[in-house]
Amino acid sequence: MAGLIKREDIEEVRNRTDIKEVIDGYVTLKSAGVGSWKGLCPFHDERSPSFHVRPQVGTFHCFGCGESGDVIAFIQKMDHSTFSETVETLAARAGIELHYEDGGSGPRREEVGRRQRLLDAHKIAEEFFREQLATPGAAAGQEFLTGRGFDQDAAAQFGVGYAPQGWDALLKHLHGRGFQDEELKLTGMFSEGNRGIYDRFRGRLIWPIRDLSGATIGFGARKLYEDDQGPKYLNTPETQLYKKSQVLYGVDLAKREITKERQIVVVEGYTDVMACHLSGIGTAVATCGTAFGADHIKIARRLLRDDGSGGEVVFTFDGDAAGQKAALRAFEEDQKFIAQTYVAVEPTGADPCDLRQTRGPEAVRELIDSKRPLFEFAIKAGLKKFNLNTVEGRVQALRVSAPIVAGIRDSAIRPAYARELAGWLGMDVDDVNRSVGASVRRNRMPKTETTHERPLETTPEQPAAQVFSRPDPRDPVSRMEREALEVVLQQPAQLTPEQWQAFYDARFLAPAHAAVHDGVRAAGLAGATPAQWVEAIRQEVPEPLRSFVSELAVTPLPASTNEALLRYCNDIINRLFELQITHLKAEKMGQLQRMDPAGDPEGFQRINRELLELELRRRALRQE
């Protein structure tokens, strides 16, 4: 049974993982001062680096797009993995054994070891197939690729290889690398007969199928020879690694572009994915021998961040009957997306690979640009089933089409499509609107038990998020408050106990700064590492300010040496205290002016003494 990973183990993973080392695998980082690094943001396009990393506090922040967080958040965003998956991956990397709450468990050590052996076997097999493609025996595979407009560079980009003819070329290769038959049976790369196991893929062109992390988990193989009695395409069967309903070919190459463009293009085959990417459509993926289903939608939504803020899914299908059927099957899943779904159909029946080969990359881009809403395609496909020259046919078509129009998520364009439907049917607009309106009302009604449908799940209404405006950097007081918070987040060890007490007592005027100041006080410093310190503050501030905390934690401090850093921190904190003293003196002066010296001589003298003490403290800070 899966369980929640214990909090202390998560902290151990954070503490023992070098965020710079991890991010170095994705971003080229350059020094940006003492303990600070910067590079081009992997989450948005930019020409000058605004992505900053502070290894000491375990935090990253992009000043361009606002993405921020710790090493776990970074891997989640880059690899589109869940929190638990990410922690388990980082724990394995750091050699940390995880423990789980409520008697639950994660993957057993032997399971992790077995999975890694399977991954290693696939990696070696992919390298073997790629090497074989360059041999004379792979002439048929080379001709296939050339005939479809793919050169050696294209084959290398997508890892295309060749499985030699014969029965045991790959088997012998993996035996030579120390793999035993019992573990090779689990890979799906071998079949079993009376005399033992033998190569599943023989005399075929090979495409590696990878998961989101880029690990090869299976293969797709295309028939090349007439005497091959197998199917045209032969894929890895279901294994511990490979689940065809959860795999999208090309997703490892497309994931960053999908996230950046907020678009995913679903094509039908391996060569179509290649053709799209080589034509500038870097968001293309394909299913592997199965229809685009619910598990594929989960992957797509994670990549698109399908949260209602935009995004589109474009399905490409042939214009024939099979293509239309596939498009309508995709429409059945449409409501599982928040993103808008489209269909791009080539009337001639040419697929993206054919288009690129015969008419060039521009034709592939034009195909995707010609997309139209999937619900429009579904409506028109439905209308073809009825004789619209008769009253009965038009009424029946309206009954089928009205619910589709009613299901359009964007209520602003629903009336426009109701008018379009009226035109296609040759019916009065008011009649169509009434039918669509009735369908909308039915959709809103709670389902009864007799419908055998479960009512929509609801959650309690959440309070509106508090809005914080960004403090004005031109305001000297606001700038001083920000600089003090930067020091406290990044260099808490530089403050003396007296300075900490004065900081806790300080008053911040900018609401965002005041909220972070409250978070600092609530977090507490005892025993915390720098990374735990920043994360604790992030958890204490309101949700809209968590990215701002990361920003404060990674902003480079203007010091090139440790000595200069120490002087800067001390100077900033003292200037903050001087500012606080100025505020207090103004308040005391106001009290003094409102007092009657004769009526309250003791109070008058007390405030004068307090003013003198404040001035002495201010001068002492100046001398420091």
Secondary structure as a PSIPRED ss2 file (coil, helix, strand):
# PSIPRED VFORMAT (PSIPRED V4.0)

   1 M C   1.000  0.000  0.000
   2 A E   0.000  0.000  1.000
   3 G C   1.000  0.000  0.000
   4 L C   1.000  0.000  0.000
   5 I E   0.000  0.000  1.000
   6 K C   1.000  0.000  0.000
   7 R H   0.000  1.000  0.000
   8 E H   0.000  1.000  0.000
   9 D H   0.000  1.000  0.000
  10 I H   0.000  1.000  0.000
  11 E H   0.000  1.000  0.000
  12 E H   0.000  1.000  0.000
  13 V H   0.000  1.000  0.000
  14 R H   0.000  1.000  0.000
  15 N H   0.000  1.000  0.000
  16 R H   0.000  1.000  0.000
  17 T C   1.000  0.000  0.000
  18 D C   1.000  0.000  0.000
  19 I H   0.000  1.000  0.000
  20 K H   0.000  1.000  0.000
  21 E H   0.000  1.000  0.000
  22 V H   0.000  1.000  0.000
  23 I H   0.000  1.000  0.000
  24 D H   0.000  1.000  0.000
  25 G C   1.000  0.000  0.000
  26 Y C   1.000  0.000  0.000
  27 V C   1.000  0.000  0.000
  28 T C   1.000  0.000  0.000
  29 L C   1.000  0.000  0.000
  30 K E   0.000  0.000  1.000
  31 S E   0.000  0.000  1.000
  32 A C   1.000  0.000  0.000
  33 G C   1.000  0.000  0.000
  34 V C   1.000  0.000  0.000
  35 G C   1.000  0.000  0.000
  36 S C   1.000  0.000  0.000
  37 W E   0.000  0.000  1.000
  38 K E   0.000  0.000  1.000
  39 G E   0.000  0.000  1.000
  40 L C   1.000  0.000  0.000
  41 C C   1.000  0.000  0.000
  42 P C   1.000  0.000  0.000
  43 F C   1.000  0.000  0.000
  44 H C   1.000  0.000  0.000
  45 D C   1.000  0.000  0.000
  46 E C   1.000  0.000  0.000
  47 R C   1.000  0.000  0.000
  48 S C   1.000  0.000  0.000
  49 P C   1.000  0.000  0.000
  50 S C   1.000  0.000  0.000
  51 F E   0.000  0.000  1.000
  52 H E   0.000  0.000  1.000
  53 V E   0.000  0.000  1.000
  54 R E   0.000  0.000  1.000
  55 P H   0.000  1.000  0.000
  56 Q H   0.000  1.000  0.000
  57 V H   0.000  1.000  0.000
  58 G C   1.000  0.000  0.000
  59 T E   0.000  0.000  1.000
  60 F E   0.000  0.000  1.000
  61 H E   0.000  0.000  1.000
  62 C E   0.000  0.000  1.000
  63 F C   1.000  0.000  0.000
  64 G C   1.000  0.000  0.000
  65 C C   1.000  0.000  0.000
  66 G C   1.000  0.000  0.000
  67 E C   1.000  0.000  0.000
  68 S E   0.000  0.000  1.000
  69 G E   0.000  0.000  1.000
  70 D C   1.000  0.000  0.000
  71 V H   0.000  1.000  0.000
  72 I H   0.000  1.000  0.000
  73 A H   0.000  1.000  0.000
  74 F H   0.000  1.000  0.000
  75 I H   0.000  1.000  0.000
  76 Q H   0.000  1.000  0.000
  77 K H   0.000  1.000  0.000
  78 M H   0.000  1.000  0.000
  79 D H   0.000  1.000  0.000
  80 H C   1.000  0.000  0.000
  81 S C   1.000  0.000  0.000
  82 T C   1.000  0.000  0.000
  83 F H   0.000  1.000  0.000
  84 S H   0.000  1.000  0.000
  85 E H   0.000  1.000  0.000
  86 T H   0.000  1.000  0.000
  87 V H   0.000  1.000  0.000
  88 E H   0.000  1.000  0.000
  89 T H   0.000  1.000  0.000
  90 L H   0.000  1.000  0.000
  91 A H   0.000  1.000  0.000
  92 A H   0.000  1.000  0.000
  93 R H   0.000  1.000  0.000
  94 A H   0.000  1.000  0.000
  95 G C   1.000  0.000  0.000
  96 I C   1.000  0.000  0.000
  97 E C   1.000  0.000  0.000
  98 L C   1.000  0.000  0.000
  99 H C   1.000  0.000  0.000
 100 Y E   0.000  0.000  1.000
 101 E H   0.000  1.000  0.000
 102 D H   0.000  1.000  0.000
 103 G H   0.000  1.000  0.000
 104 G C   1.000  0.000  0.000
 105 S E   0.000  0.000  1.000
 106 G C   1.000  0.000  0.000
 107 P C   1.000  0.000  0.000
 108 R C   1.000  0.000  0.000
 109 R H   0.000  1.000  0.000
 110 E H   0.000  1.000  0.000
 111 E H   0.000  1.000  0.000
 112 V H   0.000  1.000  0.000
 113 G H   0.000  1.000  0.000
 114 R H   0.000  1.000  0.000
 115 R H   0.000  1.000  0.000
 116 Q H   0.000  1.000  0.000
 117 R H   0.000  1.000  0.000
 118 L H   0.000  1.000  0.000
 119 L H   0.000  1.000  0.000
 120 D H   0.000  1.000  0.000
 121 A H   0.000  1.000  0.000
 122 H H   0.000  1.000  0.000
 123 K H   0.000  1.000  0.000
 124 I H   0.000  1.000  0.000
 125 A H   0.000  1.000  0.000
 126 E H   0.000  1.000  0.000
 127 E H   0.000  1.000  0.000
 128 F H   0.000  1.000  0.000
 129 F H   0.000  1.000  0.000
 130 R H   0.000  1.000  0.000
 131 E H   0.000  1.000  0.000
 132 Q H   0.000  1.000  0.000
 133 L H   0.000  1.000  0.000
 134 A C   1.000  0.000  0.000
 135 T C   1.000  0.000  0.000
 136 P H   0.000  1.000  0.000
 137 G H   0.000  1.000  0.000
 138 A H   0.000  1.000  0.000
 139 A H   0.000  1.000  0.000
 140 A H   0.000  1.000  0.000
 141 G H   0.000  1.000  0.000
 142 Q H   0.000  1.000  0.000
 143 E H   0.000  1.000  0.000
 144 F H   0.000  1.000  0.000
 145 L H   0.000  1.000  0.000
 146 T H   0.000  1.000  0.000
 147 G H   0.000  1.000  0.000
 148 R C   1.000  0.000  0.000
 149 G C   1.000  0.000  0.000
 150 F C   1.000  0.000  0.000
 151 D C   1.000  0.000  0.000
 152 Q H   0.000  1.000  0.000
 153 D H   0.000  1.000  0.000
 154 A H   0.000  1.000  0.000
 155 A H   0.000  1.000  0.000
 156 A H   0.000  1.000  0.000
 157 Q H   0.000  1.000  0.000
 158 F C   1.000  0.000  0.000
 159 G C   1.000  0.000  0.000
 160 V C   1.000  0.000  0.000
 161 G E   0.000  0.000  1.000
 162 Y E   0.000  0.000  1.000
 163 A E   0.000  0.000  1.000
 164 P C   1.000  0.000  0.000
 165 Q C   1.000  0.000  0.000
 166 G C   1.000  0.000  0.000
 167 W C   1.000  0.000  0.000
 168 D C   1.000  0.000  0.000
 169 A H   0.000  1.000  0.000
 170 L H   0.000  1.000  0.000
 171 L H   0.000  1.000  0.000
 172 K H   0.000  1.000  0.000
 173 H H   0.000  1.000  0.000
 174 L H   0.000  1.000  0.000
 175 H H   0.000  1.000  0.000
 176 G H   0.000  1.000  0.000
 177 R C   1.000  0.000  0.000
 178 G C   1.000  0.000  0.000
 179 F C   1.000  0.000  0.000
 180 Q C   1.000  0.000  0.000
 181 D H   0.000  1.000  0.000
 182 E H   0.000  1.000  0.000
 183 E H   0.000  1.000  0.000
 184 L H   0.000  1.000  0.000
 185 K H   0.000  1.000  0.000
 186 L H   0.000  1.000  0.000
 187 T H   0.000  1.000  0.000
 188 G C   1.000  0.000  0.000
 189 M C   1.000  0.000  0.000
 190 F E   0.000  0.000  1.000
 191 S E   0.000  0.000  1.000
 192 E E   0.000  0.000  1.000
 193 G E   0.000  0.000  1.000
 194 N C   1.000  0.000  0.000
 195 R C   1.000  0.000  0.000
 196 G E   0.000  0.000  1.000
 197 I E   0.000  0.000  1.000
 198 Y E   0.000  0.000  1.000
 199 D E   0.000  0.000  1.000
 200 R C   1.000  0.000  0.000
 201 F C   1.000  0.000  0.000
 202 R C   1.000  0.000  0.000
 203 G C   1.000  0.000  0.000
 204 R E   0.000  0.000  1.000
 205 L E   0.000  0.000  1.000
 206 I E   0.000  0.000  1.000
 207 W E   0.000  0.000  1.000
 208 P E   0.000  0.000  1.000
 209 I E   0.000  0.000  1.000
 210 R E   0.000  0.000  1.000
 211 D C   1.000  0.000  0.000
 212 L C   1.000  0.000  0.000
 213 S C   1.000  0.000  0.000
 214 G C   1.000  0.000  0.000
 215 A C   1.000  0.000  0.000
 216 T E   0.000  0.000  1.000
 217 I E   0.000  0.000  1.000
 218 G E   0.000  0.000  1.000
 219 F E   0.000  0.000  1.000
 220 G E   0.000  0.000  1.000
 221 A E   0.000  0.000  1.000
 222 R E   0.000  0.000  1.000
 223 K E   0.000  0.000  1.000
 224 L C   1.000  0.000  0.000
 225 Y C   1.000  0.000  0.000
 226 E C   1.000  0.000  0.000
 227 D C   1.000  0.000  0.000
 228 D C   1.000  0.000  0.000
 229 Q C   1.000  0.000  0.000
 230 G C   1.000  0.000  0.000
 231 P C   1.000  0.000  0.000
 232 K C   1.000  0.000  0.000
 233 Y E   0.000  0.000  1.000
 234 L E   0.000  0.000  1.000
 235 N E   0.000  0.000  1.000
 236 T C   1.000  0.000  0.000
 237 P C   1.000  0.000  0.000
 238 E C   1.000  0.000  0.000
 239 T C   1.000  0.000  0.000
 240 Q C   1.000  0.000  0.000
 241 L C   1.000  0.000  0.000
 242 Y C   1.000  0.000  0.000
 243 K C   1.000  0.000  0.000
 244 K H   0.000  1.000  0.000
 245 S H   0.000  1.000  0.000
 246 Q H   0.000  1.000  0.000
 247 V C   1.000  0.000  0.000
 248 L E   0.000  0.000  1.000
 249 Y E   0.000  0.000  1.000
 250 G C   1.000  0.000  0.000
 251 V H   0.000  1.000  0.000
 252 D H   0.000  1.000  0.000
 253 L H   0.000  1.000  0.000
 254 A H   0.000  1.000  0.000
 255 K H   0.000  1.000  0.000
 256 R H   0.000  1.000  0.000
 257 E H   0.000  1.000  0.000
 258 I H   0.000  1.000  0.000
 259 T H   0.000  1.000  0.000
 260 K H   0.000  1.000  0.000
 261 E H   0.000  1.000  0.000
 262 R C   1.000  0.000  0.000
 263 Q E   0.000  0.000  1.000
 264 I E   0.000  0.000  1.000
 265 V E   0.000  0.000  1.000
 266 V E   0.000  0.000  1.000
 267 V E   0.000  0.000  1.000
 268 E C   1.000  0.000  0.000
 269 G C   1.000  0.000  0.000
 270 Y H   0.000  1.000  0.000
 271 T H   0.000  1.000  0.000
 272 D H   0.000  1.000  0.000
 273 V H   0.000  1.000  0.000
 274 M H   0.000  1.000  0.000
 275 A H   0.000  1.000  0.000
 276 C H   0.000  1.000  0.000
 277 H H   0.000  1.000  0.000
 278 L H   0.000  1.000  0.000
 279 S C   1.000  0.000  0.000
 280 G C   1.000  0.000  0.000
 281 I C   1.000  0.000  0.000
 282 G C   1.000  0.000  0.000
 283 T C   1.000  0.000  0.000
 284 A E   0.000  0.000  1.000
 285 V E   0.000  0.000  1.000
 286 A E   0.000  0.000  1.000
 287 T E   0.000  0.000  1.000
 288 C C   1.000  0.000  0.000
 289 G C   1.000  0.000  0.000
 290 T C   1.000  0.000  0.000
 291 A C   1.000  0.000  0.000
 292 F C   1.000  0.000  0.000
 293 G C   1.000  0.000  0.000
 294 A H   0.000  1.000  0.000
 295 D H   0.000  1.000  0.000
 296 H H   0.000  1.000  0.000
 297 I H   0.000  1.000  0.000
 298 K H   0.000  1.000  0.000
 299 I H   0.000  1.000  0.000
 300 A H   0.000  1.000  0.000
 301 R H   0.000  1.000  0.000
 302 R H   0.000  1.000  0.000
 303 L H   0.000  1.000  0.000
 304 L H   0.000  1.000  0.000
 305 R C   1.000  0.000  0.000
 306 D C   1.000  0.000  0.000
 307 D C   1.000  0.000  0.000
 308 G C   1.000  0.000  0.000
 309 S C   1.000  0.000  0.000
 310 G C   1.000  0.000  0.000
 311 G C   1.000  0.000  0.000
 312 E E   0.000  0.000  1.000
 313 V E   0.000  0.000  1.000
 314 V E   0.000  0.000  1.000
 315 F E   0.000  0.000  1.000
 316 T E   0.000  0.000  1.000
 317 F E   0.000  0.000  1.000
 318 D E   0.000  0.000  1.000
 319 G C   1.000  0.000  0.000
 320 D C   1.000  0.000  0.000
 321 A H   0.000  1.000  0.000
 322 A H   0.000  1.000  0.000
 323 G H   0.000  1.000  0.000
 324 Q H   0.000  1.000  0.000
 325 K H   0.000  1.000  0.000
 326 A H   0.000  1.000  0.000
 327 A H   0.000  1.000  0.000
 328 L H   0.000  1.000  0.000
 329 R H   0.000  1.000  0.000
 330 A H   0.000  1.000  0.000
 331 F H   0.000  1.000  0.000
 332 E H   0.000  1.000  0.000
 333 E C   1.000  0.000  0.000
 334 D H   0.000  1.000  0.000
 335 Q H   0.000  1.000  0.000
 336 K H   0.000  1.000  0.000
 337 F C   1.000  0.000  0.000
 338 I C   1.000  0.000  0.000
 339 A C   1.000  0.000  0.000
 340 Q E   0.000  0.000  1.000
 341 T E   0.000  0.000  1.000
 342 Y E   0.000  0.000  1.000
 343 V E   0.000  0.000  1.000
 344 A E   0.000  0.000  1.000
 345 V E   0.000  0.000  1.000
 346 E E   0.000  0.000  1.000
 347 P C   1.000  0.000  0.000
 348 T C   1.000  0.000  0.000
 349 G C   1.000  0.000  0.000
 350 A C   1.000  0.000  0.000
 351 D C   1.000  0.000  0.000
 352 P H   0.000  1.000  0.000
 353 C H   0.000  1.000  0.000
 354 D H   0.000  1.000  0.000
 355 L H   0.000  1.000  0.000
 356 R H   0.000  1.000  0.000
 357 Q H   0.000  1.000  0.000
 358 T H   0.000  1.000  0.000
 359 R H   0.000  1.000  0.000
 360 G C   1.000  0.000  0.000
 361 P H   0.000  1.000  0.000
 362 E H   0.000  1.000  0.000
 363 A H   0.000  1.000  0.000
 364 V H   0.000  1.000  0.000
 365 R H   0.000  1.000  0.000
 366 E H   0.000  1.000  0.000
 367 L H   0.000  1.000  0.000
 368 I H   0.000  1.000  0.000
 369 D H   0.000  1.000  0.000
 370 S C   1.000  0.000  0.000
 371 K C   1.000  0.000  0.000
 372 R E   0.000  0.000  1.000
 373 P E   0.000  0.000  1.000
 374 L H   0.000  1.000  0.000
 375 F H   0.000  1.000  0.000
 376 E H   0.000  1.000  0.000
 377 F H   0.000  1.000  0.000
 378 A H   0.000  1.000  0.000
 379 I H   0.000  1.000  0.000
 380 K H   0.000  1.000  0.000
 381 A H   0.000  1.000  0.000
 382 G H   0.000  1.000  0.000
 383 L H   0.000  1.000  0.000
 384 K C   1.000  0.000  0.000
 385 K C   1.000  0.000  0.000
 386 F C   1.000  0.000  0.000
 387 N C   1.000  0.000  0.000
 388 L C   1.000  0.000  0.000
 389 N C   1.000  0.000  0.000
 390 T C   1.000  0.000  0.000
 391 V H   0.000  1.000  0.000
 392 E H   0.000  1.000  0.000
 393 G H   0.000  1.000  0.000
 394 R H   0.000  1.000  0.000
 395 V H   0.000  1.000  0.000
 396 Q H   0.000  1.000  0.000
 397 A H   0.000  1.000  0.000
 398 L H   0.000  1.000  0.000
 399 R H   0.000  1.000  0.000
 400 V H   0.000  1.000  0.000
 401 S H   0.000  1.000  0.000
 402 A H   0.000  1.000  0.000
 403 P H   0.000  1.000  0.000
 404 I H   0.000  1.000  0.000
 405 V H   0.000  1.000  0.000
 406 A H   0.000  1.000  0.000
 407 G C   1.000  0.000  0.000
 408 I C   1.000  0.000  0.000
 409 R C   1.000  0.000  0.000
 410 D C   1.000  0.000  0.000
 411 S C   1.000  0.000  0.000
 412 A C   1.000  0.000  0.000
 413 I C   1.000  0.000  0.000
 414 R H   0.000  1.000  0.000
 415 P H   0.000  1.000  0.000
 416 A H   0.000  1.000  0.000
 417 Y H   0.000  1.000  0.000
 418 A H   0.000  1.000  0.000
 419 R H   0.000  1.000  0.000
 420 E H   0.000  1.000  0.000
 421 L H   0.000  1.000  0.000
 422 A H   0.000  1.000  0.000
 423 G H   0.000  1.000  0.000
 424 W H   0.000  1.000  0.000
 425 L H   0.000  1.000  0.000
 426 G C   1.000  0.000  0.000
 427 M C   1.000  0.000  0.000
 428 D C   1.000  0.000  0.000
 429 V H   0.000  1.000  0.000
 430 D H   0.000  1.000  0.000
 431 D H   0.000  1.000  0.000
 432 V H   0.000  1.000  0.000
 433 N H   0.000  1.000  0.000
 434 R H   0.000  1.000  0.000
 435 S H   0.000  1.000  0.000
 436 V H   0.000  1.000  0.000
 437 G H   0.000  1.000  0.000
 438 A H   0.000  1.000  0.000
 439 S H   0.000  1.000  0.000
 440 V H   0.000  1.000  0.000
 441 R H   0.000  1.000  0.000
 442 R H   0.000  1.000  0.000
 443 N H   0.000  1.000  0.000
 444 R H   0.000  1.000  0.000
 445 M C   1.000  0.000  0.000
 446 P C   1.000  0.000  0.000
 447 K C   1.000  0.000  0.000
 448 T C   1.000  0.000  0.000
 449 E H   0.000  1.000  0.000
 450 T H   0.000  1.000  0.000
 451 T H   0.000  1.000  0.000
 452 H C   1.000  0.000  0.000
 453 E C   1.000  0.000  0.000
 454 R C   1.000  0.000  0.000
 455 P C   1.000  0.000  0.000
 456 L C   1.000  0.000  0.000
 457 E C   1.000  0.000  0.000
 458 T C   1.000  0.000  0.000
 459 T C   1.000  0.000  0.000
 460 P C   1.000  0.000  0.000
 461 E C   1.000  0.000  0.000
 462 Q C   1.000  0.000  0.000
 463 P C   1.000  0.000  0.000
 464 A C   1.000  0.000  0.000
 465 A C   1.000  0.000  0.000
 466 Q C   1.000  0.000  0.000
 467 V C   1.000  0.000  0.000
 468 F C   1.000  0.000  0.000
 469 S C   1.000  0.000  0.000
 470 R C   1.000  0.000  0.000
 471 P C   1.000  0.000  0.000
 472 D C   1.000  0.000  0.000
 473 P C   1.000  0.000  0.000
 474 R C   1.000  0.000  0.000
 475 D C   1.000  0.000  0.000
 476 P H   0.000  1.000  0.000
 477 V H   0.000  1.000  0.000
 478 S H   0.000  1.000  0.000
 479 R H   0.000  1.000  0.000
 480 M H   0.000  1.000  0.000
 481 E H   0.000  1.000  0.000
 482 R H   0.000  1.000  0.000
 483 E H   0.000  1.000  0.000
 484 A H   0.000  1.000  0.000
 485 L H   0.000  1.000  0.000
 486 E H   0.000  1.000  0.000
 487 V H   0.000  1.000  0.000
 488 V H   0.000  1.000  0.000
 489 L H   0.000  1.000  0.000
 490 Q H   0.000  1.000  0.000
 491 Q C   1.000  0.000  0.000
 492 P H   0.000  1.000  0.000
 493 A H   0.000  1.000  0.000
 494 Q H   0.000  1.000  0.000
 495 L C   1.000  0.000  0.000
 496 T C   1.000  0.000  0.000
 497 P H   0.000  1.000  0.000
 498 E H   0.000  1.000  0.000
 499 Q H   0.000  1.000  0.000
 500 W H   0.000  1.000  0.000
 501 Q H   0.000  1.000  0.000
 502 A H   0.000  1.000  0.000
 503 F H   0.000  1.000  0.000
 504 Y H   0.000  1.000  0.000
 505 D H   0.000  1.000  0.000
 506 A C   1.000  0.000  0.000
 507 R C   1.000  0.000  0.000
 508 F C   1.000  0.000  0.000
 509 L C   1.000  0.000  0.000
 510 A C   1.000  0.000  0.000
 511 P H   0.000  1.000  0.000
 512 A H   0.000  1.000  0.000
 513 H H   0.000  1.000  0.000
 514 A H   0.000  1.000  0.000
 515 A H   0.000  1.000  0.000
 516 V H   0.000  1.000  0.000
 517 H H   0.000  1.000  0.000
 518 D H   0.000  1.000  0.000
 519 G H   0.000  1.000  0.000
 520 V H   0.000  1.000  0.000
 521 R H   0.000  1.000  0.000
 522 A H   0.000  1.000  0.000
 523 A H   0.000  1.000  0.000
 524 G C   1.000  0.000  0.000
 525 L C   1.000  0.000  0.000
 526 A C   1.000  0.000  0.000
 527 G C   1.000  0.000  0.000
 528 A C   1.000  0.000  0.000
 529 T C   1.000  0.000  0.000
 530 P H   0.000  1.000  0.000
 531 A H   0.000  1.000  0.000
 532 Q H   0.000  1.000  0.000
 533 W H   0.000  1.000  0.000
 534 V H   0.000  1.000  0.000
 535 E H   0.000  1.000  0.000
 536 A H   0.000  1.000  0.000
 537 I H   0.000  1.000  0.000
 538 R H   0.000  1.000  0.000
 539 Q H   0.000  1.000  0.000
 540 E H   0.000  1.000  0.000
 541 V C   1.000  0.000  0.000
 542 P C   1.000  0.000  0.000
 543 E H   0.000  1.000  0.000
 544 P H   0.000  1.000  0.000
 545 L H   0.000  1.000  0.000
 546 R H   0.000  1.000  0.000
 547 S H   0.000  1.000  0.000
 548 F H   0.000  1.000  0.000
 549 V H   0.000  1.000  0.000
 550 S H   0.000  1.000  0.000
 551 E H   0.000  1.000  0.000
 552 L H   0.000  1.000  0.000
 553 A H   0.000  1.000  0.000
 554 V H   0.000  1.000  0.000
 555 T C   1.000  0.000  0.000
 556 P C   1.000  0.000  0.000
 557 L C   1.000  0.000  0.000
 558 P C   1.000  0.000  0.000
 559 A C   1.000  0.000  0.000
 560 S C   1.000  0.000  0.000
 561 T C   1.000  0.000  0.000
 562 N H   0.000  1.000  0.000
 563 E H   0.000  1.000  0.000
 564 A H   0.000  1.000  0.000
 565 L H   0.000  1.000  0.000
 566 L H   0.000  1.000  0.000
 567 R H   0.000  1.000  0.000
 568 Y H   0.000  1.000  0.000
 569 C H   0.000  1.000  0.000
 570 N H   0.000  1.000  0.000
 571 D H   0.000  1.000  0.000
 572 I H   0.000  1.000  0.000
 573 I H   0.000  1.000  0.000
 574 N H   0.000  1.000  0.000
 575 R H   0.000  1.000  0.000
 576 L H   0.000  1.000  0.000
 577 F H   0.000  1.000  0.000
 578 E H   0.000  1.000  0.000
 579 L H   0.000  1.000  0.000
 580 Q H   0.000  1.000  0.000
 581 I H   0.000  1.000  0.000
 582 T H   0.000  1.000  0.000
 583 H H   0.000  1.000  0.000
 584 L H   0.000  1.000  0.000
 585 K H   0.000  1.000  0.000
 586 A H   0.000  1.000  0.000
 587 E H   0.000  1.000  0.000
 588 K H   0.000  1.000  0.000
 589 M H   0.000  1.000  0.000
 590 G H   0.000  1.000  0.000
 591 Q H   0.000  1.000  0.000
 592 L H   0.000  1.000  0.000
 593 Q H   0.000  1.000  0.000
 594 R H   0.000  1.000  0.000
 595 M C   1.000  0.000  0.000
 596 D C   1.000  0.000  0.000
 597 P C   1.000  0.000  0.000
 598 A C   1.000  0.000  0.000
 599 G C   1.000  0.000  0.000
 600 D C   1.000  0.000  0.000
 601 P H   0.000  1.000  0.000
 602 E H   0.000  1.000  0.000
 603 G H   0.000  1.000  0.000
 604 F H   0.000  1.000  0.000
 605 Q H   0.000  1.000  0.000
 606 R H   0.000  1.000  0.000
 607 I H   0.000  1.000  0.000
 608 N H   0.000  1.000  0.000
 609 R H   0.000  1.000  0.000
 610 E H   0.000  1.000  0.000
 611 L H   0.000  1.000  0.000
 612 L H   0.000  1.000  0.000
 613 E H   0.000  1.000  0.000
 614 L H   0.000  1.000  0.000
 615 E H   0.000  1.000  0.000
 616 L H   0.000  1.000  0.000
 617 R H   0.000  1.000  0.000
 618 R H   0.000  1.000  0.000
 619 R H   0.000  1.000  0.000
 620 A H   0.000  1.000  0.000
 621 L H   0.000  1.000  0.000
 622 R H   0.000  1.000  0.000
 623 Q H   0.000  1.000  0.000
 624 E C   1.000  0.000  0.000
